[in-house]
Amino acid sequence: MPSIHQLRLALNGRIPPCAKQAYLKLREFNSSVRALPDFLVLGAQKSGTTSLFNYLCQHPKVIGSVPKEIFYFCSHSEKDARWYRRHFPRQSVVRKRGAICGEATPISLYYSHAAKRAAELVPQAKLIVILREPAARAVSHYYHQLRAGVETRSIDEVFSAENITKWTAGECPDLQQRYYFSWSDYATGLKHWLAHYPREQLLVLEAEKMFTDVQATVDKACDFLALESFSLPTTQAFNTGTTKAEKPRNFKALQDAFTRQNSELQNLGFEMSWI
């Protein structure tokens, strides 16, 4: 019988919700003997987190959470650690395989309370963040919300000269559930987590480098997680959009609008090729 992680790969990273819920309900009965994560992929959303997580789950010593995105630290303050543990393998399984386990909730990066809650429960966890050029991430996020039916505006309306000017001036033009500008402000998110975790427990990767050389990026993540390097069985991308991503007319201005945030990222010591 295939494992849940083999099923995840076969379904291109998408397990049907009904199957997830039935599976998790069964796991609640022995939550107390289940592990807590050794690593967290924090974001950024629409920067390749699903692909990175599924690549890592192909490693023989990595067991991924079910599902990949749990939202415990950022959205489920009413839940307890027992509920969180149900998403992870039994401790005995982890020990027997000499493995590690982890999860990837790509909006965790943006919430200060998520960093605080995580540090209280899993202070030894290693943190992985993968960042994409901010304007490209914002545009990808727009198409994600358009496909989901959350967004109805045209791309040029969302990234209008007026909205870009607002952002440059320090005013956020984002609407509820459409955080195109603010979720491309990576420095603020990283500061949330560095306030609670030491720098040596954080790895920042670059999405553009993963898009061009998957194996090298995964090797870097494996080294950070103290895992032996391995050859990926597949380097296919996961959870990619099907809509042709036309750029807004003001795309160059949108890129320039993140100059301040990119400078703050550099000041934190993170050099990206797109800065």
Order of alpha helices (4+ residues) and beta strands (2+ residues): alpha-alpha-beta-alpha-beta-alpha-alpha-alpha-beta-alpha-beta-alpha-alpha-alpha-alpha-beta-alpha-alpha-alpha-alpha
